[in-house]
Amino acid sequence: MKYMMLVYLDEQAMSESEREHCYVESAQLAQELNSSGQFVDASPLHPVATATSVRVRNGKRLVTDGPFAETREQLGGYYLINAGDLDEAIRIAERIPPAQFGTVEIRPVMEIAGLPES
């Protein structure tokens, strides 16, 4: 069974040097998990200000900047894709079936050194 561990914290909770140290420690943990066969994928996300949300209602796409959250909607899963740019990612997001009923939030994934290759 696979588990996604979503880490929530205040984006301002760490200084830049603390954040860099956290990335190093996260990469070390990922290496340890990889050695034991438990690692699947991990990456921090860019800040929520870089998010884009996509909805499809009655066949029409609505794209908004920033994250989208309502108390009646919870994170139910994720897709990890390669896209040339945000427009291509939006075109893919509108094809994801749950976009008909909920919201697909698009956020660039931050790449940091030291994580295992997939």
N, C-alpha and C positions, 0 to 999 in steps of 0.2 A: 504494500500500500504506500502510496506517495502522499506526502503532506507538504503544503505550501505554508511557510511561516512568513506572514506579512508583519513587518516591523513598523509600528507607528510611534512617532515621537515628534516633538516640536522641532521644526527645521532650524530654529535658532538656538536649540539647546546646547550645541557644541560649537567651540571655536573652530577655525579652519585647521589648526594643528591637531586638535582633538579628533576632528573628522578624518584627517589623513591617517592618524594613528588607528582609528576605528577601521578604516579600509584595509590597513595592513593586517590587523587582527582578524578581520572578517575573511581575508584571503587565506590566512593561516588555518582558520577553522575549516574553511572550504577544502583546503588541501588534506586536512585530517579526515574529514568526512569522505573525501574522494578515496583516500587510502583504505577506508573501511567499507567501500562500496555503497555508501549512503548518499553521496552527492549526486544531484541531478542537474540543477542550474541555480545560479544566484547572481544578482546584480542590484546595486542601489539604483533608485530612480532619480532623475533630475527633479528639481523642486516642482511643487504643484503649479506654480505660475507657468510652467511649460506645457501643461496638460491641454488636451483638446478632447471634447466630448462629442459623440455622434449619436443621434437618434434617427430612427426611420418611423414615420407615422403616415399611414395612408399612402405609402409609396414615396413619400417625400423625405429627403434627408435634411436634418437640422444640425449644423455644426456650431458649437460654442467654444470659446476659449475658456480654459481653466477646468478644474475638476467639477464633477457633478455628484452631489450626494443629497439624498433625502432619507429621512429615517425609515421610510418604507422600502428602500432599496439597500441591499447589502452586497458586498463583493461575493460573487459566486464562482469565479474562476478567471483564468487569463489565457491569452494567446501571446506567444512570443514570435514575432515575425521579422523578416528583413524587408525593408522598403527603401526606395531611393530617396524619398522625401516625405514630408507630411501629407501632401496631396495624395500620393500613392497609398500611404497608410490609411487615410480617410476612405479611399475607395475600397480597400480591403475591409475596414471596420464596418462599412454599411452592408457588407455581405455576410457578416456574422449573424446567424439566426436570432440570438437573443436581442439584437438591436431593435427588433420589431416590438419588443415588450419592455425593454429596459434601456440602459445607456452603455455604450462602449467608450471608455475613457482611453485616450491615446497619450502616452508619455514616453519621451525618448529615454532609452536605457543608458545609464552611465557606464562607461567601460573603465575598469581599474586594473592595474597590473597585478599579477600574482594569482588570479583565479585559474582553476584547471580548464583546459579546453574541453568542449563537449565531444 
